[in-house]
Amino acid sequence: MNQQLQIPDPQTRSRSVARWREVNQQIDLLTLQLDELIAMVEAGLREQRLARIQGTSKGQAADTINH
């Protein structure tokens, strides 16, 4: 259980750092894509809500006029 950690040689560290940078860049790209998707969904929900509110308002106005 008391294993000594060994520091990798410079070449191995360099490869590891390069891989981690690539993974980090991929995660950043995925995060941006998810942000864009969330924004699209939110815009659609806003449009639906606006249409529902405007439809309700028009319907209430017509009921008021007809009665």
C-alpha positions in Angstrom: 0.0 0.0 0.0 2.9 2.3 0.4 3.9 2.4 -3.2 6.2 5.2 -4.2 4.8 7.4 -7.0 7.3 7.8 -9.8 7.5 10.9 -11.8 7.2 10.0 -15.5 10.0 11.0 -17.8 9.8 14.3 -19.7 8.6 12.6 -23.0 5.8 10.8 -21.2 4.8 13.9 -19.4 4.8 15.9 -22.6 2.5 13.3 -24.3 0.2 13.3 -21.3 0.0 17.1 -21.3 -0.8 17.1 -25.0 -3.6 14.5 -24.6 -5.1 16.4 -21.7 -5.1 19.6 -23.7 -6.8 17.8 -26.6 -9.4 16.4 -24.2 -9.9 19.8 -22.6 -10.5 21.3 -26.0 -13.0 18.6 -26.9 -14.9 19.2 -23.7 -14.9 22.9 -24.4 -16.3 22.3 -27.9 -19.0 19.9 -26.5 -19.9 22.5 -23.8 -20.4 25.2 -26.5 -22.5 22.8 -28.6 -24.7 22.0 -25.6 -25.0 25.7 -24.8 -26.2 26.3 -28.3 -28.7 23.5 -28.1 -30.0 24.8 -24.7 -30.4 28.3 -26.3 -32.4 26.9 -29.2 -34.7 25.0 -26.9 -35.2 28.1 -24.7 -36.0 30.2 -27.7 -38.6 27.6 -28.9 -40.1 27.6 -25.4 -40.3 31.4 -25.4 -42.0 31.4 -28.8 -44.5 28.7 -27.6 -45.3 30.7 -24.5 -45.7 33.9 -26.4 -48.0 32.3 -28.9 -50.0 30.7 -26.1 -50.3 34.1 -24.2 -51.2 36.0 -27.4 -53.7 33.3 -28.4 -55.3 33.4 -24.9 -55.5 37.2 -25.0 -57.1 37.1 -28.4 -59.6 34.4 -27.3 -60.5 36.4 -24.1 -61.0 39.6 -26.1 -63.3 37.8 -28.6 -65.3 36.3 -25.7 -65.7 39.7 -24.1 -66.9 41.3 -27.3 -69.3 38.4 -28.1 -70.9 38.4 -24.7 
